[in-house]
Amino acid sequence: MENYRDLSDQKPKISPNENGMIPHHGDIDLRDISFRYDGGDSDTLRDISMKIKKGERITLVRHNNAGKTTLV
């Protein structure tokens, strides 16, 4: 992908079920994820790692502009 616009124009390959949940088949494991918006001078996310086990719910809590929405 070239940039954020390319990513945002992609059609999802999965859809929420009748409860609004997106089905998945296992754990989510992020390792050393970094992200910088085009034209940005610093990373919005840097070296993010986490494991979310199937069925778990998490809460993201940080100050404004900390990258919570970008991570989601």
VENNORJO-V217025 format. One record per pair of residues at least 12 apart in sequence whose C-alpha atoms are under 10 Angstrom apart, sorted by the first residue. I is the first residue (numbers start at 1). J is the second residue. D is the distance in whole Angstrom. If there is no record, write none. Layout:
BEGIN
i: {I,I}
j: {J,J}
d: {D,D}
END
This chain:
BEGIN
i: {2,3,3,4,4,4,5,23,23,24,24,25,25,26,26,26,26,27,27,27,27,27,27,28,28,28,28,28,29,29,29,29,29,30,30,30,30,30,30,31,31,31,31,31,32,32,32,32,32,32,33,33,33,33,33,33,33,34,34,34,34,34,35,35,35,35,35,36,37,43,44,44,44,44,44,44,45,45,45,45,45,46,48,60}
j: {38,37,38,36,37,38,38,54,55,54,55,54,55,52,53,54,55,51,52,53,54,55,56,50,51,52,53,54,49,50,51,52,53,47,48,49,50,51,52,47,48,49,50,51,45,46,47,48,49,50,45,46,47,48,49,50,71,46,47,48,49,71,47,48,67,70,71,70,70,67,65,66,67,68,70,71,66,67,68,70,71,67,71,72}
d: {10,8,7,10,7,7,10,10,10,8,9,7,10,9,7,5,9,7,6,4,5,8,9,8,6,5,6,7,8,6,4,6,8,10,7,5,5,6,9,7,6,4,7,8,10,7,4,5,5,9,7,6,5,5,7,9,9,4,5,7,10,10,9,9,9,8,9,10,10,9,9,7,6,9,8,9,8,6,9,8,8,10,9,9}
END
